[in-house]
Amino acid sequence: MEDTQPKPATPEPSPAHSPAPTPVPSLVPSPVPSPIPSPAVDRIAVPTANHVEHLNVNQIQVVVRRCSSPNVTEETTYFLPRNPVVDAGTNTDPPVVCCPLLHRFCPCPPRGLLASLVTKVLLAAVLFGVVWSITEKECLPGGNLFGITVLFICAVTGGKIVSLIRLPKLPPFPPLLGMLLMGFLLRNIPVVTDAVYIDFRWSASLRNIALAVILARAGLGLDASALKKLKSVCVRVAMGPCLLEACTIALISHFLMGLPWVWGFILGFVLGAVSPAVVVPSMLLLQKDGYGVEQGIPTLLMAAGSFDDILAITGFTTCLGMAFATGSTWYNLLRGILEVAGGMVAGILLGFLIQYFPSVDQKHLVMKRSFLVLGLSVFAVFGSGVAGFPGSGGLCTLVLAFLAGLGWGTDKARVEEVVGRAWDVFQPLLFGLIGAEIRIMQLEGHTVGLGIATLLIALLVRLLFTFVCVLCAGFNFKEKVFIALAWMPKATVQAAIGSTALDMARTKDDTDLQKYGMDVLTVAVLGILLTAPVGALIIGLAGPRLLQKPKNLAWGTAAGAEGDSETPITYESTL
């Protein structure tokens, strides 16, 4: 006879440290389903064989059924906690959280953003402790290292703040304005000035290193293929306005500001360069939207800007060597020419040297090439001053960087990236130190007024002559006006070479030379403050109104197919 008595069910063993589920065996007919608890109610009555169990919302009901015969079904009910008190990952009891909200935003141990901030503060503290233990007073308020660190942090912060200023349909303001203003504020706040002290020799050395970095970057950025295909309009735009503005400023500053002729030309070549830090981002923004692309205006201005800067730096270094040379005028002129020739020869030799050394089969090729370019650039700038030929160092740096990049081909892009990172470090120092050189108490009102007048007259001459240079280039009237207006901003080159003459004058202990150098630096800073933000706004506002978007839908294909042709493509030629 078949045994109809159910056998007691044995529940499966639970894992260690887990609460044993509560089994409730019951006998129910097979076709009758078990009631399903709802988690929406606080307590639910669960019928069993002889009694009623109450299910809490923090429990889960699990029903296990076994069929021992066709007519009898054995059913076992388990009540498991909804939130187990055992961590499934570590098989240990979870920590007791006293305040879940605080634990959510401030986990222990810290992670994410909080942990990153704590790590950076710890690294800075350790670095400060190591440097302080070596240099002692230099790291404390009033020391050079303390002043440089504070200036760097403030300059970076000022640049970030200015870059966050965005106006609709306008290019962003150049961060260098914030860096310049921060240095100016640190120098002219009485209490801060005493704490943030930087010796002029330290300041001059850091600015010269920044000059070497930016010259190396400019040399690597030159495009040899574009140089071969350089059309007459690009040559006129690159050379004509720079030379005419330099001569205009030399003439006006000689009669208005009382500068000697050679110092007038130094000021002229300092102000004659256009700033790629302002022009290039603005042109890229217009090019992205298609303004002036068919006519090639953004490409024209970006390509001509590099050669404009090189011409200005070459003229500046030549006049600088003449200004600090002793002897007759003809001897100084011959000396300037010899400095230019010597710088070019040294740059050619060093450029060919680092083309082949290190060889391409060596490890860490990019880092070695980057070190050689930067190291030789800094050596050329400082070594030329030690040798008594200060005008040859900048030209030597440009030539060696250009020839090295020409020999490396497409591999120079990775070296350019490393040099660009070095510039990211020295750019805040350069503009911060330039701003810190200006002291309101030492400025003379008539010097500022005459400097602004000289600058405005030179800008007017530059705008008119730039308009004349593009008369026969196939542009319409609005496009010519835009090119003239876009060829106005000044910033990077002025900051890089504006204080060089003052630094050299300080080494001579000559009061008159120091006055001339301070006048050059003052007008250079005024040029940055007046033309950089105004130029960025003019380019952003005038571009969509004076330039036109491509009307030929096949322009992109045509431009790509004809990009290697010798005939310049303009909007009129596509008609």
Protein Blocks (a to p, Z undefined) as FASTA:
>chain_A
ZZfbdcddddddddehiacdddddddddfklccddddfkbmbdcdddfklccdddfkbcc
ddddddfbfkbccdddddddfbacbdfklopacdddfblmlmmmmccddehjllmmmmmm
mmmmmmmmmmmmmnommmpghiaklmmmmmmmmmmmmmmmmmmpccehiacddfklmmmm
mmmmmmmgmklmmmmccdfklmmmmmmmmmmmmmmmmmmmpcfklmmmpcfklmmmmmmm
mmmmmmmmmmmmmmmnopafklmmmmmmmmmpccfklmmmmmmmmmmnopoklnommmmm
mmmmmmmmmmmmmmmmmmmmmmmpgcdfklmmmmmmmmmmmmmmmmmmmmmmmmmmccfk
bghklmmmmmmmmmmmmmmmmmmmmnopaklmmmmmmmmmmmmmmmnommlmmmmmmmmm
mmmmmmmmmmmmmmmmpcfklpcfklmmmmmmmmmmmmmmmmmmmmmmmmmnopafklmm
mmmmmmmbgcklmmmmmmmmmmmmmmnopaklmmmmmmmmmmmmmmmmmmmmmmmmmmmm
mmmmmpccdfblklmmmmmmmmmpmbdcdfklmZZ
